[in-house]
Amino acid sequence: MQKKIPMRQCTGCRTMKGKRELIRVVKSPDGVISLDFRGKKPGRGAYLCKSEDCLARAKKSRALERSLETEIPAEVYAQLSEQMEAGDDE
C-alpha cells in the first residue's frame, strides 16, 4: 500500500502539487516572514512553486498577504526572491 502524498496549493499559480515540490513561506509567531525549505518552522504558512513567476503572481495578487494575514513590505519580497534564487536551506 502506497503512502499518501500531502498536497498543497501554490498561492501564485493556484495548482495543487505535492508538499515537497513547493516552498513554504512562513510568518513566525514573532511576525518575521521567511522561506522554509524543510517545512518544519513554526508559524502560519503559505506555499509557492519554486519559480520566480509564481512569486511575482503572488505579489501582484497579494495572495501571500491574504494567506499570512499580514502586510508584506517590498524588501521582504526582494529577500524572498534572493533566497529562492540561492536555494538556501536554513
Contacts in CASP RR format, 6 or more apart in sequence:
PFRMAT RR
TARGET T0000
AUTHOR 0000-0000-0000
METHOD contacts of the structure
MODEL  1
MQKKIPMRQCTGCRTMKGKRELIRVVKSPDGVISLDFRGKKPGRGAYLCK
SEDCLARAKKSRALERSLETEIPAEVYAQLSEQMEAGDDE
5 18 0 8 1.000
5 19 0 8 1.000
6 18 0 8 1.000
6 19 0 8 1.000
7 16 0 8 1.000
7 17 0 8 1.000
7 18 0 8 1.000
7 19 0 8 1.000
8 16 0 8 1.000
8 17 0 8 1.000
8 18 0 8 1.000
8 19 0 8 1.000
8 22 0 8 1.000
8 47 0 8 1.000
9 15 0 8 1.000
9 16 0 8 1.000
9 17 0 8 1.000
9 47 0 8 1.000
10 17 0 8 1.000
10 22 0 8 1.000
10 47 0 8 1.000
10 48 0 8 1.000
10 49 0 8 1.000
10 54 0 8 1.000
11 25 0 8 1.000
11 46 0 8 1.000
11 47 0 8 1.000
11 48 0 8 1.000
11 54 0 8 1.000
11 58 0 8 1.000
11 63 0 8 1.000
11 64 0 8 1.000
11 67 0 8 1.000
12 48 0 8 1.000
12 49 0 8 1.000
12 54 0 8 1.000
12 55 0 8 1.000
12 57 0 8 1.000
12 58 0 8 1.000
12 61 0 8 1.000
12 63 0 8 1.000
13 49 0 8 1.000
13 53 0 8 1.000
13 54 0 8 1.000
13 57 0 8 1.000
15 49 0 8 1.000
17 49 0 8 1.000
19 39 0 8 1.000
19 47 0 8 1.000
21 49 0 8 1.000
21 50 0 8 1.000
22 47 0 8 1.000
22 48 0 8 1.000
22 49 0 8 1.000
22 50 0 8 1.000
23 35 0 8 1.000
23 36 0 8 1.000
23 37 0 8 1.000
23 47 0 8 1.000
23 48 0 8 1.000
23 49 0 8 1.000
23 50 0 8 1.000
23 84 0 8 1.000
24 35 0 8 1.000
24 36 0 8 1.000
24 37 0 8 1.000
24 39 0 8 1.000
24 41 0 8 1.000
24 45 0 8 1.000
24 46 0 8 1.000
24 47 0 8 1.000
25 33 0 8 1.000
25 34 0 8 1.000
25 35 0 8 1.000
25 36 0 8 1.000
25 45 0 8 1.000
25 46 0 8 1.000
25 47 0 8 1.000
25 48 0 8 1.000
25 64 0 8 1.000
25 68 0 8 1.000
25 80 0 8 1.000
26 33 0 8 1.000
26 34 0 8 1.000
26 35 0 8 1.000
26 36 0 8 1.000
26 39 0 8 1.000
26 41 0 8 1.000
26 42 0 8 1.000
26 43 0 8 1.000
26 44 0 8 1.000
26 45 0 8 1.000
27 33 0 8 1.000
27 43 0 8 1.000
27 44 0 8 1.000
27 45 0 8 1.000
27 68 0 8 1.000
27 69 0 8 1.000
27 70 0 8 1.000
28 34 0 8 1.000
28 41 0 8 1.000
28 42 0 8 1.000
28 43 0 8 1.000
29 42 0 8 1.000
29 43 0 8 1.000
31 70 0 8 1.000
33 68 0 8 1.000
33 70 0 8 1.000
33 72 0 8 1.000
33 76 0 8 1.000
33 80 0 8 1.000
34 41 0 8 1.000
34 83 0 8 1.000
34 90 0 8 1.000
35 80 0 8 1.000
35 83 0 8 1.000
35 84 0 8 1.000
35 88 0 8 1.000
35 90 0 8 1.000
36 45 0 8 1.000
36 90 0 8 1.000
37 87 0 8 1.000
37 88 0 8 1.000
37 89 0 8 1.000
37 90 0 8 1.000
38 89 0 8 1.000
44 67 0 8 1.000
44 68 0 8 1.000
44 69 0 8 1.000
45 67 0 8 1.000
45 68 0 8 1.000
46 63 0 8 1.000
46 64 0 8 1.000
46 67 0 8 1.000
46 68 0 8 1.000
48 54 0 8 1.000
48 55 0 8 1.000
48 58 0 8 1.000
48 64 0 8 1.000
50 84 0 8 1.000
52 81 0 8 1.000
52 84 0 8 1.000
52 85 0 8 1.000
55 77 0 8 1.000
55 80 0 8 1.000
55 81 0 8 1.000
55 84 0 8 1.000
57 63 0 8 1.000
58 64 0 8 1.000
59 77 0 8 1.000
64 72 0 8 1.000
65 71 0 8 1.000
65 72 0 8 1.000
END
